[in-house]
């Protein structure tokens, strides 16, 4: 059942086994899986069933540090389906390597390994309609073995990667799962209702209710045995910090960690790959890029050897410049003598990168004194990328350039000679309620439960202690299925 | 529009680098291995200056006497060489030695475009470049990765093609 909060009687209280806030990839997956397992669920969504500016304006955020409007603008959606409403549907599991702590990256590593999440990746793949959990770059299987590769498979520092896309009808989770939600007797989905406060009991160890507000001036109450915040990395932290009526400095914030370790995957144009024989048949990667997302990542060996963060690069269909600096010179150097190419025969590939940001406690979400339209304090984001992050990205770009040169089909022109500059985020906000074994190291435990509260959980990418280089949504769905497994065991 | 260059250079390494890059490293590396070949390399530039002075020939006259057309690609190669001299001075001595080895040993004359082009052909052989890339012998020049031999080739063009006058006709997207 889907209920418009604006039309509900003021002061009404909803009750269920589990109350979930947010109907994005995490919240919808969790709600439907819990209901499937027999738990009754309240699913609270701030927006409506479609985009409305009034609701989306509640996402307004103050920016500080290295934050720019381009980092955050348009990266989040506040209506049914959440940010899957603009998701690209790109899926890839985290590898073993991403779960491990890396000695050269402070605060890195997950509190569990891939084996703990792997069964849920399998379930997530089935749910999302993916033909397999992992897709490897196999030229034979991809039908491109007869073509040359821009990066050789024997390259030690770089490896080709290919991503899997979710079938179009399942990318927008709102439209896809709306009927499942509305027809499920175990689910009460309350839309147009924004959770403004989480109320703990007098001892501060257990949540007793949540308070929701509507633009029509109504206040609604939600009571459940367990509560789960699935509103994204910024909003999860905001809600915990804003709920400070009983517990000073916000819920779960005993160690001043709520909102810290904010991470994204900064994105840049790496540059252009100039194909030195414009008349040659398309390489493997070019050929595949017509229909697939194909690219390259640094190998674990390279990351260990050079102390690097994660990095992914891919062919991006953007109109390149008409001529690259020194392009004629490069053609002279890489072509045999006497075979000068005319500029009109140039062929380039635009290469775009996303790179991993280290978990940095100074990169954080706090509260602004300013209030939004519903009287809730706005979030302030101080996004901080370290010098080591930038150096890692620069080195990764150089390794990419070397690998391409070694293969002999082209040369890369790095757009930023001094290294990547932060131009935009990847829209992959992570890490503000990170999981940890010990409360002093994170906000939530291995099941996403807030360490200091018995019945308050967090879902989504704010749980990620380390961001990896992979697109996060597939892991968000897998984590939600894992969390459903755990929560349902509390309600049998 | 095509530009013309002299068939020899009267100014040594062009622009700022002629005074700071090469000369600076020359003093610094006088006792280093490879200095002899580098001296010979520099000698050729000096010979050209002397010859022009002795004959009373101005660079302009030289152009008229034996014009060699510099293609746009030559100009870009020269510009890239100058970029390296200005921005990677610590590498110049090494690159000079590589460039010097690629020049014919019997050639005791100024570096001109034909000799630079011939040396480039030797310096940019695929296997040679591949070996250098495998060894890590490369440099980033204004965003482009060049093996040391490729970089050395650009240095030869910087010698063979005079630096353009300020605001001269390099393509708009090439930094002088």
Interface residues (C-beta under 8 A of the other chain):
Chain A: X271 X321 X323 X324 X325 X326 X327 X328 X329 X330 X331 X332 X333 X334 X336 X337 X340 X398 X401 X402 X405 X406 X408 X411 X412 X413 X414 X415 X416 X417
Chain B: X71 X72 X73 X74 X76 X77 X79 X80 X117 X120 X121 X124 X126 X130 X133 X134 X138 X140 X141 X142 X143 X144 X145 X146 X147 X150 X153 X154 X171 X173 X174 X175
